[in-house]
Amino acid sequence: MKPIIAHPEPALRGVLASLSLSMLLSSLGTSIANVGLPALAQAFEASFQQVQWVVLAYLLAITTLIVSVGRLGDLMGRRRLLLAGIALFTLASLGCALAPNLGWLLGARAIQGLGAAIMMALAMAFVGDSVPKAQTGSAMGLLGSMSAIGTALGPALGGVLIAWLGWRAIFVLNLPLGLLALALAYRYLPADRPRAEAGPVGFDYSGTLLLALALAAYALATTLGHGRFDWRNAALLLTAALAGGLFLWGQGRVASPLIRLALFREPLLGASLLMNGLVSTVMMATLVVGPFYLSRGLGLDLAVVGAVMAMGPVVSALSGVPAGRVVDQLGAPRGVVLGLFGMLAGAVALSVLAPLFGVVGYVAGLVILTPGYQLFQAANNTAVMQDVQADQRGAMSGLLSLSRNLGLISGASVIGAVFALASSASELSTSAPDAMSHGLRVSFAVATGLLLMALVIARWSQRAPGASRADYGG
């Protein structure tokens, strides 16, 4: 069997094992909690809108803090911060399992999200520190596979644990996994290198607070109201715009900025982040549109819907490592373009084949779309992380994760609104099957347009003045 990374040192295998387990835990933290919401609503005698914050608190903490913790890792040392993040995630999981009420659980989930943000931001940064440059793509593909495995494993594993042991078991599961990840990271991660800069380097606290406020306001604006836009959403969007504007204004005036705005003068970085957001928006369409189309449009029962929906993460988990090898062989620029073409073919298939052939057409579209997504992710992450300066790897990794999260949040709002509008119903649960099929067709037609936009951005950035294959790690 061909090894994932063709490198003989046991230390490297230990590094990859610890980073992979960190990615698995952070993705499992989202997907396993989703399946537990009905049990939590019953246990705490709460409404669905209230227990939904068990998921939102976790996602908001990740989204608002991931860039800041990445930069903090650059300053104080990535190894010690990652160890702290794994420990925090594990202890917060214990807090979730012991929660006597919903308020306690929400607080513990927010702390758990902080730990997950640290693990997500620093796992990719460590690839640049530890993996030979020629094998960066394979390592990125491995981390993508582990994230997908966590997403795929969560609903099935969570359902079994809740049925057998109750809802607290979905958080107890993180304890042995977290301790194992902590032991592997302590044993194998390379020691932090002393900073080359003379004198102390400060952390941008005001920038951190402004960015967190902007991101939290945007995330809430796109999730509150369940698709209905009112004065609260408008106020939150205005807050996000003001806080974001103040953040950008301040970054050019502080001695140690959270994000070096000069980096965005390079077309490749801005293009990579924008493409990452667009692609994540498209992937969210499968999670938003799929359940309604399969259940209402095709009349499938929930068990079959769950099995069909699991096909995406399963294919993603299987295709992550091969995608990374393709990137190592062809280079990141070609990998980005090939991945986008694969996704484009999948979006067209979902728009055309699913309405014609039902569940077979839908599965076919997923099987085409998902490997393209994994190839794009491995190539795009490699493009950004392979040649970035060591003292900026944490911040860059955080920006990549942030652009992905913002794409997912935006996709849930925008694609959900497109699907509802195309289905001609204010309440999707009562829409007719034909309306569901039309909504699916229009939603993935919009997704196709977003992917075409990403392709144009990819070709422009690779041909822009100053862009070269070396810039892209190719």
N, C-alpha and C positions, 0 to 999 in steps of 0.2 A: 504493500500500500504506500503510495507516495505521501510524504509528510506534508503537513499544511505549510510549514516554513522550512525550507531546505537549509537548516542550520544545526550543527551537531551539539552545541553547548546545552547542557541541562539547564543552566541558569536562564537562557532565553525561553525555554519551554515553561519554566516556572513563572517568568514575567508575563508571558502570554496567558497562562492559566489564571493568574491573579487578575489581569485586566479583563479577560473574558468573563470571569465570574462577577466582576464589578458591573459590567454591562448587562449581564443576565439579571442581576438583582434589581438594577434600576428600572429595567423594562418590565420585569415581573411585578414590581410594585404598583404599576398602573393597571395592567391587565387583570391581575388576580383580584384587585379591589372592585373592579367593575361588576364581576359576577356575584359579589357579595352584597350588593346594594339592597336587594329585596330582603335578605336575612337581617341586615342592619336596620332597615326601616321597621321590621317587626320587633327586633330586640329592643330598640330604643323608643318604640311607639312614635316614630317620626314620619313626616311626609317624604315622598320621593325627592322633592326639591331640596329638603333639608339634608338628606343623606347623600345627595349628589355632591355635596361639598367635601365628602370624604375623598373623592377623586379630584375635584377642583383644587382643594387645598394643596395637594401633592403637586399637581401640574403647575399651579401658580408659583409655588416656591421654586420649582426648577426653572421656569421661564424667567422669573424676575432676578434670580441670583446667579445663573450659570456663567454669565460673562464675568461677573465680579469674582466668583470663586476661582475661575480660571486665571485671572490676573493675580489674585492673591497667591496662587500656587507658584506663579512665576517669581514672585517677590520673596516669599517665605520658605520656598522649597516644596516641590511637588510630592515627594515621597511622604514627608510628614503630614502634609495636608490630606493626601489620599488616605493614609492610615486613619487620620482623624475622621474623614468622611465616612469610611466603612464602619468605624466604631459608632459614630453618631447614627447612621442608618440602622445598625443592629440594635442599639439601645432604644431608639425611637420605635422600632418594631415591637420590642418588649413592652414599651409604653402603650402602643396600640392594642396589644393582646390583653393588657390589664385594664383597659379603659372602662371606668364605671359608668360613664355617660357620654353622650355624643360630643359635647364640648371638649372633653378630655381627648377623645379620639381625633377630633379635627386638629387640635394643637399638636398632638403626636404625629399626625400625618404631615403637617407643615414642616416639622423638624426632620421627619423622614425624607421629605422632598429636598431639604437642604443637603442632607447626606447624599441623596441620589444625584443632585446637581454637581457636587464635588466629584463623584465617581464618573459621571458622564463627561465632564469637562476635562478631567485629567487623564482618563484612559487613552484618548487619542493623542494627547500631548506626550505621553510616555512612549508611544510608538516611535516618535522622532528621536527620543533619547536612547532607545534600546535596540531597535530593529535595524539591520543593514538597509541602506537606502534602496538597493535593488529589490528588496522584498517588502517594501512599505505597503504596496497594493494588497499583497496577500494578508498582511496583518490587519489592514483596514477591512478587508472582506471578512476575516474571522470575527472581528468585533461586530460587524453588521449582522453576521449569522447569529451570534449570541443574543443580540438585541431582538432579532426576529424570533428566536427560540423562546425567549422570555414572553414575548407577546403571544405566541401560539400556545405555549404551555399554560399560561395563566388561567384562562377560562375553564379548561378541562380539569386541571389540577385543583383549582379553587372550588369547582363544583363538587368534586369528590370529597375534599377535606371538609367542606361545610356540611355535606350530607352525613358524613361519618362522625365528625368531631365538633361541629359548630363553627361559627364565624371566626372565633378567636384563633383557630388553627391556621388560617391563611396568613396571619402575622407571626405566629410561632414558627412557621416554616422558615422565615428569614433568619432565625437565630443561629442554627447550625451552619447555614450557608454563609451568613455574615462572618461568623468566627473562622470558617475555613478560608474565606477571602482575605480576612485580616492576617491570618497566619501565613498564607502564601505571599501576600504583599510585603509583610515584614521580613520574610526570609529571602525573597528574590529581587525585589525592586532595587535599582541602583541607588546609592546614597546621593543625597542632594549635593550639588556642586556649589561651592562658594561663589557669590556674585562677583563679577569682574569690575563692577562700578565702584568707584571710591566714594565713601561717605554713605549716609543713610538714604534710602529711597522710600518716599512716603506713599501711602495708599490713598487713593482718591475717594474719600468718604462721601463728599458732597455729590460727586458724579455717580457713585454707587446708589445713593438714595434717589437721585433724580431719574436714573435709568430704571430702577426698580419701580418707582411710581409710574413712569410712562408705560412700562410693560404690563404692570398689574392693571392699570386703567384700561389699556387696550384689550387685554385678555378678558376682563370683566365686561367690557362693552360688547364684545363679540359672543359672549356666552349667556349673559342675562337676557331674560325676556323670551327665550325659546323661539327665536326667529322674528319676534315683534320688536320694531324699533320705536322707542319712545324717548321722552326727555332725559331719562336716566342714561340711556345709551349715548345720546348726543353729548351730555355733560361729561361722561367718561372719555369719549373720543376727544373732546376739547381739552380735557385734563392731560390726556396722553400726548396730544400735539404740543401743548405748552411745556410740559415737563421734558419731552423729547427735544424741543427747540432749545431750552435752557441747558440741557445736557450737552448738546453739540456745541453751543456757544462756549460753555465752560471748558470743554476738552482741549480747546486750542489755547487756553490761558493758564492751565495748572502745570506745575513742574513735573508731576508724574501722573499723566492721564490714564484713565482706565482703558481707553482705546486710542491708539495713535492714529489720528485722522489722516496723516500723511500716507499711511498704508493704502488708503482708498484711492489715491491718485493712480495706483497701478490698476489697469483695467481688469486683470485676471481675478483679483480678490473680490472686488465688488460684483463682478459677473458671477463668480462661483457662489457667493452668498445669495444673490438674487435668483439664480437657477435653483438653488437648494430650496428656497421658499416656494417657488412655483411648482417644483416636483412634489414637495410635501403636500401642497394644496390638492394636487391631483390624487395622491395616494389616499388622502382623507375622503375623497369622493367614494371610494370603495366601501369605507366604513360607514358613511352617512347614508348613501343611496342603497347599498346592497341589502341590508336587512328589510327595508320596506318593499323593495322590488321582489325579493325572494318570497317574503311572507304574503304580502298583499297582491302583488302582480302575478305570482306563480302559484300561490296557495299552498306553499310548503309549510309543514309543521316546524316548530321551533328547533327540534333536534336536528332536522335536515338543514335548516338555515344555519345553525351553528357549525355543522360539518362543512358546508360549502364555504362559509366565511373563513374557516380555519385553513382553507387551501392556500390563501395568499401568504400568511405567515409561514406555513410549512414549506412552500416553494421558495420563499425568501430565505429561510434557514438553509435549505439545500443548495441554493445558488450563490450564497455569499462568498464562500472560499473560492470556488471556480472563477467568480467574477474578479476577485483579487488577483488571481494568477493571470487572467487576461490583461489586467492593467499592468502588471509587471512586465508582460511580454510586449504589449503594443504601446505602452505609454499612456499617461493620463489624458492627453488631449483626445486621442482616438477613442479611449474608453468612455469619456464624457459624451461624445457625439454618438457612438454606437448605442450606449445606454439610453439616450434620449430617443433615438430611432426605434429601439425596442419598446419603450414606453408608448411612443406614438402609435405603433402598430397595435399594442394592447388596448389603448383607449378607443381606437377606431373599431376594434373587434368588439369591445363591450357595447359601443353605441350601435353597431350594426348586427352582430351575431346574436347577442343576448335576446333582443326582441324577436328575432327570427326562430331561434332554436332553444329558447328557454334556458334551463339550468345548464345544459351542455354548452351552449354558447357563452353563458356567463363564466363558467369555469375555464373555458378556452381563453377568454379574454384575460382572466387573472393569470393564467399560466404563461401568457405572452408578456403581460405588463410587468409582473413581479421580478423576473430575472433582469429585465431592462433597468428597473429601479435599483437593484443591487449593484449592477455594473456601474450605473451612474454614481451611486453613493461611494463606492470604492474608489472610482477614478477622481471624483470631485474632492473627496476628503484627502486623497493622496496629493492632488494638485495644490491644495492649500497648505497641507502640513509638511510636505516633504522638504521644502527649502526654506521654511520660515525660521527666523532667528530663534535661538534657544530661549532667550528671555521673553519671547512673545508666544510661545507654543500654547501655554495655558489659555491666554486670552483668545487666540485664534480658534482653538478647539471649542471654547465657549461660544464664540460667534457662530461657528458652524452649527452647533446644537441649538443655539437661539434661533437662527434662520429656519431650521427644520421645525422647531416648536411653533414659531409664528405662522409658518405655512400650514401646520396642522390646525391651529386655532382658527386661522382665516378660512381654511377649507371647510371646517365644520359650519361656519356661519354662512359663507358665500355660496358654496355648493348646496348646502341645505336649503337656502333661500331659492336658488335656481330650481332645484328639484321640486320644492313646494309650488312655486309659480308655474312650472311646466306641467305639473300634475293637476292644476286648476282646482286646488282644494286648500282651505285654511287648516283642515285637520287631516293629516296624512293617513291616519288609521281608518278613515272612512272612504278613502278614494277607491275608485273602480280599478280593476286590473289593467284595462287599456290605458287609463290615465297614468298608472305606475310605469308602464312600458314607455309611454311618451316622455315622462319625466326622466327616466333612465337615459333615453336616447339624447335628449337635450343636454343633460348634465355632462355626459361624456363627450358630447360635441364641444361643450365649453372647455372640458379638460383637454381635448385635442388642440384647441386654440392656445391654451396655456403652454402646452408642450412645444408647439410650433414657435411660440415666442421664446421659449428657453433655447431652442435650437438656433434661432437667429442670434440670441445673445452669445451663445457658445462660439459660433463662427465669427462674430464680430470681435469678441475678446481675443480670440487666437490670432486674428489678423491685425489687431490694433497696434499702433506705433508703440514700440517698447516691449511687446509681447513676443515670447519665443518659446520653443519647446523646453528650453532650460527653465524658464519661469514656471512652467507647468510640471516640471519634474520628469518630462518625457525624454 
